[in-house]
Amino acid sequence: MVGLVGFGNIARRVAHMCSQGFGASVLAFDPFVSNTEMEEVGVEKVEALHDLLPRCDILSMHVPLTARTHHVIGDDELRRLKAGAVVVNTSRGGDR
């Protein structure tokens, strides 16, 4: 099971590659994208991050750095992941 945090253009491409290329089930958390929009591309929307984490074998991050996303994944969130889960962070960082 692949879990996506954020569902913008890059995450949508990742979802397509995972589902169509590898036959993986894909879940996503993004409060700004509708259920319908995700369902149209075969992705299950998860309403809360804490509900997404324990279901993921792979967690892929695709969010910009904002006050809301800063430290969105910390110790507590990592503990919610399955043992052996892989985290891929492709999120954008801030300016220096």
C-alpha positions as CSV (number, residue, x, y, z in Angstrom):
1,M,0.0,0.0,0.0
2,V,1.4,3.4,-1.0
3,G,0.4,6.4,0.9
4,L,0.7,10.0,-0.4
5,V,0.8,13.1,1.6
6,G,-0.2,15.9,-0.7
7,F,-1.9,15.3,-4.1
8,G,-0.6,17.8,-6.5
9,N,0.9,17.2,-10.0
10,I,3.9,15.2,-8.9
11,A,1.9,13.0,-6.4
12,R,-0.6,12.3,-9.2
13,R,2.1,11.0,-11.4
14,V,3.5,8.9,-8.6
15,A,0.0,7.5,-7.9
16,H,-0.3,6.6,-11.6
17,M,3.1,4.9,-11.7
18,C,2.4,2.9,-8.5
19,S,-1.1,1.8,-9.5
20,Q,-0.7,1.3,-13.2
21,G,3.0,0.3,-13.3
22,F,3.2,-1.8,-10.1
23,G,-0.4,-2.7,-9.4
24,A,-0.2,-1.1,-6.0
25,S,-3.2,0.3,-4.1
26,V,-2.8,4.0,-3.4
27,L,-4.1,6.2,-0.6
28,A,-3.7,9.9,-0.3
29,F,-4.2,12.6,2.3
30,D,-4.7,16.2,1.0
31,P,-7.3,18.4,2.7
32,F,-7.5,20.6,-0.4
33,V,-8.4,17.8,-2.9
34,S,-11.9,16.3,-3.2
35,N,-12.8,12.7,-2.9
36,T,-14.1,12.8,-6.4
37,E,-10.9,14.1,-7.8
38,M,-8.9,11.3,-6.2
39,E,-11.4,8.6,-7.1
40,E,-11.3,9.6,-10.8
41,V,-7.7,8.5,-10.8
42,G,-8.2,5.4,-8.7
43,V,-6.9,6.8,-5.4
44,E,-8.6,6.4,-2.1
45,K,-8.8,9.6,-0.1
46,V,-8.0,9.4,3.6
47,E,-9.4,12.2,5.7
48,A,-6.7,12.3,8.4
49,L,-3.0,11.8,8.3
50,H,-3.1,9.6,11.4
51,D,-5.5,7.3,9.6
52,L,-3.2,7.0,6.5
53,L,0.1,6.2,8.3
54,P,-0.6,2.7,9.8
55,R,-1.9,1.5,6.4
56,C,1.3,2.4,4.4
57,D,4.1,0.2,3.3
58,I,5.5,3.2,1.5
59,L,4.8,6.8,2.5
60,S,5.7,9.4,-0.1
61,M,5.6,13.1,0.8
62,H,4.6,15.7,-1.7
63,V,3.9,19.0,0.0
64,P,5.4,22.5,-0.1
65,L,6.9,23.9,3.1
66,T,4.4,26.1,4.8
67,A,3.5,26.8,8.4
68,R,0.9,24.0,8.2
69,T,3.3,21.4,6.7
70,H,6.4,22.3,8.7
71,H,7.3,19.2,10.8
72,V,4.1,17.4,9.6
73,I,6.0,14.1,10.1
74,G,7.7,13.7,13.4
75,D,8.4,11.0,16.0
76,D,4.7,10.4,16.7
77,E,3.9,10.0,13.0
78,L,6.8,7.7,12.4
79,R,5.7,5.5,15.2
80,R,2.3,5.1,13.5
81,L,3.9,3.6,10.4
82,K,4.1,-0.2,9.9
83,A,7.4,-1.7,11.0
84,G,9.7,-1.7,7.9
85,A,7.7,1.1,6.1
86,V,9.7,3.2,3.8
87,V,9.4,7.0,3.8
88,V,10.2,9.0,0.6
89,N,10.4,12.7,1.1
90,T,10.2,14.7,-2.1
91,S,8.7,17.8,-0.5
92,R,9.9,21.2,-1.2
93,G,12.0,22.9,1.4
94,G,12.2,26.6,2.3
95,D,14.5,29.3,1.1
96,R,17.8,29.8,2.9
